[in-house]
Amino acid sequence: MSWMQSRGAAETSARATSSCARHRRRALSGGVMRAFDITVAVCALAVTSPFLLLIALVVWVMDGGPAFYSQARIGRDGRHFPCLKFRTMCVDADARLARLLASDENARREWHADHKLRVDPRITRIGRFLRKTSLDEAPQLINVLRGEMSLVGPRPIVDAEIPRYGRRFSAYCAQRPGITGLWQVSGRNDVSYKRRVALDTAYAARKSIALDMRILAATIPAVILRRGSY
């Protein structure tokens, strides 16, 4: 074997060793974060379950509809899962949205831009409070326990939002969606959808235990101050 061939083989071996080391570090980091997710979710549900049951009762009493709402969202590897929330909308929400979009051009433009409405006639009185405080997402702790979500990650999206991600959709699918994430602590609904995609992509590239801890710490003031919530 020539000197050049030997050098090439050595470089190839070094790259393979480095790649294996990165995979091992990511696997270890993923295992630690999964254990952390489970521990926090179990403790949070144990401590807050009486309060969560009270919320469920209030939601049911307000209009007699179901306390919980489940919607198909896209998880890791592009798999769909039922994302859980306290119900914050009236029971005929889909019909109300269709009537609004058919009659209000401004609402149509806003909906097509961000899949959200700042003044949403579908939201109930208790639902508005739950959304402002992010308490509507508390049932997603169950999704965390089931392995469908993580504490930190991109917010789970629906099929209609896939085109917004374009070629960056693979970065979204490379991780579990989270209850909180870079988007939530960076302004949430005050941030454009394009910026949201960029934040999700940046998180996928930089994902680490340290980053997740920083995001979790930043989530507390973001929720208390209700940044970007409506």
N, C-alpha and C positions, 0 to 999 in steps of 0.2 A: 504494500500500500504506500502510495506517495505521501509526501509531507502535507500537500494540499488536501488529499483525501482524509488523512488522519485529523487534520484541523477541522474539516467539515463535519466529520463524524463526532468529534468532541463537542462542537458547537450545537449540533443537533441533540446530542445527549443532554447538554446543559439546559437547552430550551425545554426539553421534555421533563427534566427534573424540576425546573422552575415552575412549569405548568402544573405538575402533580402537586407541588407544594402549595400553589395557590388554591387548587381544588380542595386539598385537605384543610387549609385554613378556612375556606368558605363553608365546607361541610361542618367543621367544628363550630364556627360562628353561628351557622344555621341551627345546629343542635342546641346550643346554649340559648339562643333567642326563642326557640320553640319551647324549651323548658321554662323560660321566663314568662312567655305568653300564657302557658297553662297555669303556672303558679299565680300570676296576677289575676287572671280571669276567675279562677276558683275563689281566691280570697275576696275579690270585688263582689262576686255574686253572693257569697256567704254573708258579707257585711251589709250589702245594700238590698237584699231580696225583700225584706218587709216594705221598704220604700218603693221598690219596683212594682210590687204587687198593688200598692196603693195607687200608683200611677195607672196601672192597668185597669183598676176599678173605676177611677175617675174618667178615663177615656171611654169605658163602656157605658157609664151612667150618663155621660153628656149627650149621646144620641142613640144608644142601644146597639151600636155596631160593634164589630170585633175589636179587641184591644190591641191586637198585633197585626202587622202587615208584612207580607213576604213577597219579594220581587226577585225574579231571575236576574242575577248579575254575573259578570264574567270574572272568574278567578284565575288562579295560577294555571299555566299551560292552556289557557283559553277555555277551560271547563266552566260550565254554568253551575251556579249554586243558589239556593234560596236565601237571600240577604234579609235578615230580620230587623224590624223597627217597631216602635210603638206607632200605632196608626195616628197620623196627624191630619189626615184629609177626610172630608165627608165621604159617605159610602158611595155616592154617585160621582166621584171625582173625575173619572174618565169622560163621562158624558158632559160634565161642566167644562172641562178643558176643551173638548171638541167644539162646543157651542161658542166658547170665548175665542178660540183661534179662527173660527169661521166668520166671526163678526167684528173682530178687532185687529186691524192691520198692525198697530204698534205692538200688541201682545204677540202676534205671529212673529214679528221680527225679533223680539226679545227671546222668544222660545227657540227659534232656529239658531240664534247666536250662542246661547248658553244652556239650553234645556232647563231654564229656570225662569220664574216670574217674580219680580220684586213685590208686586201686589197680586197675590194669588187667591182667587175666590174659592178655591177648593179647600183651603186650610181652615180647620176648626179653631175655636178660641183656645182650647187647651193645647191644640197642636201648634199654635203660634208660639206659646210659651215653651213647649218642649223643643221646638226647633231653635229658638233663641238661645236656650241653655244647652243645646246638644244632647239633652236627655233622651230624645227620641231614638238615638243610636245605641243606648245602653244594652238592648237585647242582642246586639252583635257580639257581646261577650260569649254568647252561646256559639256563634259562628267561629269564634276563636278556639273554643274548646273542641269543636268538631274538626278543626284543621282547615277550615275553608278561608279563614282570615287570620291576620296577625294584629297585634296591637298597633304596629307602625307599618305603613305601606301606602301605596296609591289608593285613593278612594275607589271602591268597586263601581264599574261602569256598566251600562246596558248596551245591547247590540247596536242601537242607533248611534252611539257615541264612537264606535270603532273607526269610522272614516276620519274623525277628528285627530286620531293618533297617527294615521298613515303608516309609514315605515317604522315609526316608533312604537307601534302596537306590540311588537315582540318584546320590547323592554318592559312594557306593562305586564305582559304574560309571564315574565321570568320570575315573578315574585307573588307572594300572597297579597291581596289587597288589605288595607289596614283601617282600623277605626280612626286613627289619626295619621298625619303624614306631613311632608313638606308643604303641600298645598294648604292644609288647614292652619299651619302656623305662619304662613306667608301672606295671609289676607283673605283666604277662602273665596267667597263670592265677590270680593272686591278685585280679584285677579282675573284677567282674561283667560279664556279657555286655552288659547295658544300658550300662555305662560304656565298654565296648569300642566299641560303636556310636557313642557320643558322641565318643570320641577319633578314630575314623575320620572322622566328619563334620567335626570341628574341623580335622583335618589337611587335608581337601579344601578348606576355606575359607581356610586360612592357608598353603597350600603355597607354598614358595619355596626357593631354593637354600640360603639361610642356615638355614632350619628343617631341611632335609634334612641339612646338615652337623652341626647340633647333635644330631640323632637318631643319626646314625652315630657320633659321638663318645660319646654316652651308651650305645650298644649294647655297647661293649667292657666296661665295668664290669658292665653288666647280665648279660652272658654269663658273665664270670669269677665273679661272685657267685651266679650261677644264680637270679636273682630270678624267682619265679613259675614255675619249671620243675618238672615232675614227669612 
